[in-house]
Amino acid sequence: MKNKIFILIGTLIVCSISVAAQKRHPKPIAKPKQIILAVIYDGSVVEPIAVVENGKLATFREEGSFDDKPFSDMYYKPYSKYNLIFGGSTNGTVTIKSTNVGKGDCGGVSADVAVASTKAKLEGFVMTLATNLKPKSATTYCRKPTPAERSMIEDLVHAKYTNYKVPSATLKNLHYYNLTAVDIDNDGKAEFIGSYWVAPKADERDLLFFVAEIEKSGKYSLTHSEYSPVKPDDLMSGDVKDIDEMGGELLLDVLDYDNDGVSEIFTIIKAFEGNNYNVYKRVGGKWKKVFHTYDYRCGY
């Protein structure tokens, strides 16, 4: 009798598990998230910066994962199209040609792409963003400064370098990687984002990245700046001339990813083994770095 009871109980347990298994739903197929990509190397390559979750930026990798194939399968399918960003709004497309994930030693998390745009001319230090987001801003404002604007900005750059005790003789040879006029908050007034450098000595570089905005007085000022003196020991190659080719911190583009009416600033800092990406957001009237990531490619 006891054996029969055990058999009956065992049968009930097996039946319960079988019924539960039948009721179990298959795991839903993951859908692409809102993604922001850097468009680099003369518009020929993209690599990820971040995904957007609940209006905030997050890493594109799953926590604790170092396998980039799932990302590649999701976002780098051949012929996938993304919006090309120019001055904070869409102007063109970026089409995936092929993934570089798992191909060779230096592919990193990148893909080869084709760019189509009527305005964006991507070459050298001119880069931008690609995304599956649809920016609300309809204004495309991204241009070179006028001669008068450049002169005004460079006066501010001279003053900032002087604050850092850079000799006036050094400032006679002021160099820039880029200087771009954008309209961050769609008020019709230009903001300027620039990357400059000087050489205090032949083997030294003093870099300056900044944002210049107009004040209530009608005059411009550098509302944010990053000063970085570079010496040979600061570089893996030991040669500061490599900085001249890579650039310092450079503008990618601006994008209002959280739809608060003010675009965030996306920048790149090229390194010998990959690329650094920073994102700045205006918080309480000041620019604050709200996100940083690094995309490794291969050993130097």
N, C-alpha and C positions, 0 to 999 in steps of 0.2 A: 504493500500500500504506500509506504513512504517513497519507494522508487517511482511509483506512478505519479505521486505529487511532485517530485523533483522534475520528472520528465515534462509534466504539464506546465510547471513554472518556467522551465527552460524554453519550452515552445512559445509561451506567451512573451518572454523577453525577446526571442528571435523575431517574432511577429511584430512586436513594438518597434524594434530597430528597423525592420524592413519598411514598415509604414512611414516612420519618420524620414527614412532615406528617400521614399517616394515623394514626400511633401517638400523636401529640401529644394530650394530654387537654385538654378545655376548662377554662378558668380557673374554679375553684370560686366559687360565689356567696358574697359576703361576708355574714357573719351578725352580728347586733347584738352589741355587747360589753356587759359590765355597765356601766351608766351611772348617774350620780348627777346629778339635776337640782334646781335651786332652784325652789321654788314661791313666787312673789312677787306683789305688787300685789293684796292681798286674795284670794289664791287663784285669780286669773284667768289667770296667765301662768307659764310655765316657761322657764328657760334653762339651758344645761349648765354644770356645774362640772367634772366629770372622768369618765374611764372608769377601771375597776379592772382592772389587768393583773398577774397573779401576786401578788395581795394588796397592790399599791401603786397609788397614784393617778397618772394620766398625762393629758396634754392630750387633749381630745376631737377635735382636728383632726389630720389627717395632717401629718407634718412637711413644712414648706415650702408647705403648701396654704392658700389664702385663699378657696377655694370652699366655701361652706357648704351648697350644694344636696345633695351626697351625704349629709351628716349629716341634713339635713331629710328626705330620701327614706327614710332608714333608721329614724329615731327619731320623726318627726313625722307618720306616716301617720294620717289621720283615724280616730278610734275606737280607736287604740292605748291600752292601759291600763298604768299603772304603779302600784306600791305607794306609798301615802301613808305617810310616816314621822311618827310622833307619839311623842316621848319615846324614840326609838331603835328602836321596833318598828312593825310594820304596823298601821295603823288607818284603812282606807279605800282609796279608789282615786283616781287622777288620770287623766282621759280626755282625749286630744288632740282638740280641736275643729278647729283649722286651723293651719297653719304661718304664720309671719310672715316667713320667709326669702324675700328677693326681692320683698317687697310693701312699697312705700313706702320712705321714707328712714330710718325709725327702728325698723324691726322687729328689727334685729340677728339673733341666732341664737335667737329665741324662738318660742313657739307659744302660742296661746290654749287654755285648758283648762277642764274642769269638774271640781270636787272633790266627792267624796262621803265623809263621815266622821261618825262618831257622837260624836267627842270634839274633834277639832281645829276651832277657830273662828279662821279666818285673816282677820285684818284689822289694818290699821295696821302696828305693829312686830312683830306675831305672824306668822311665816312658817315654812316647813318645807322638807322634801325629798321628792322622788319618785325612785323607782329601780325597775329590774327585778331588783335583788338580792332575795333572801329572807333577811332578818336572822334569825339563830338565836335572838336574845333574844325571849322571849314576854312580857316585862314592859313595860307602858306606864306610864311615870312622867314626867309633865310637868305641873307645876302652879304656881300662884301660891304665894308664901311666905305663911306665917301672919304675923299682926302681930308676934309675938314673934321669928320668924325674920328678918323685915324689919328690925326694930330692931337685932338682933344684927349683921346684915350691914352696916347703915349705920354702926354704930360702927366697923367695920373700914374702911369706905370713908372715913370722916372721918380715921382715922389715916393711911391711905395718902395722901390729899390733903395732910395736914399734913407728911408726909415730903417732898412736892414743894414745900413752902414756900407752899402756898395759904393765905391769911389766914383766921383763924377767923371773921371777920365774913362772908367770902364763903361759908363752909360752912354758915351759918345758912339759906341758901336752896339746899338740895341737891335736884337734880332727877334723874329717871331716865327712860330710854327703856323699858327692861324689866328685870325680874328674875325668873328662872325657876328652879324647883327641878327637878332631874333626878336619875336614878340611873345614873351613868355605868358603874359596874362591878357592878351587880346585887347589892350587898351590903345593900340595904335602908336605906342611909343617904343622905340627900340631899346632892347637890352643888348649888351655886348659880352661875349664870352671869348676869352683870349688865352693864348699860351705863348709866353715870351721867354727869351733867355739872353744872358750876357756871359762873357768869359773874363772873369777877374784875372785869370792866368791862362796860358795856353792849354794846360791840362785840368782846367776847372770850368764848371758851368753852374750858373745860378739860374734856376728855373722859376717862373712865376705863372701860375694858373689863376684866373680871376673871373669874376662876374661884375660888370659895371652897370649901374642902374641910375635913372634920373631921380633926383630928390624933389621934394615939394618946392624948393627954391628954384627949380628949373635947371640946376647944375647936376652933372654926373659925378658919381663917386664909386670906388671899388667896394661893393657891399660884401664881397667874399673874396678871399685870396689864399693861395697855398704857395708858400715860398720853400724852395728845395735846393740848397747848395749841394752840388755833386762833385766828388773828387774820385780819382782813380780807384781807391780802395772801396768805393761804394758800388763798383760795377764788377760783374763776374769776369768781363774781358779785360778790365784794368785800363780801358781806353775810352775817355770821355767823348771822343768823336763819334762813338756808336750812338750816343744820345742825340747827336745832330740828325742822324738818320731815323732813329726810332721816334723821336719827339718826346716831350715830357707828358704831362697830363693833357689829353686832347679831347675836344668836344666830339661826341658821336652825333647827337641831336637832342631835341627836347621832345617830351611826350607827356601828356596829362593822363597817366594811366589810372588815376583814381577819380577822374572826372570832377575835380573840385574847382575847375576854372583856371588853375595855375599849372603850367607845365613843369615837370621835373626835368632836371639836367642829367644826361647820361654821358659819362666820359670813359675813356680807355687810357691805360698806361701800359705800353708795350714792355715786355720783359724778354729775357733771353730764352726762357723755357716755357713761355705762355703769355697770356694777357690778363691784366687786372682791369676790373670794371667797377666804377663808382657811380652812385646815383645820389643827387642832391635834391632836397625838397625844401621849399620855403616854409619855415615853421616860426610863427610869431614874428614875422617880418625879417627873419634871418635865414640864410641858407645852411642847412644841416645835412651831413652825410647820413643817409638813412639805409643804405645798402652797399655792400661790397662783396665781390666774388672774384675768383681766380680760375681761369681755364688753363690747365696744364696741357702742354703739347708733347714735349720730349726734352731729354737732358741736353744741356749746352755742351 
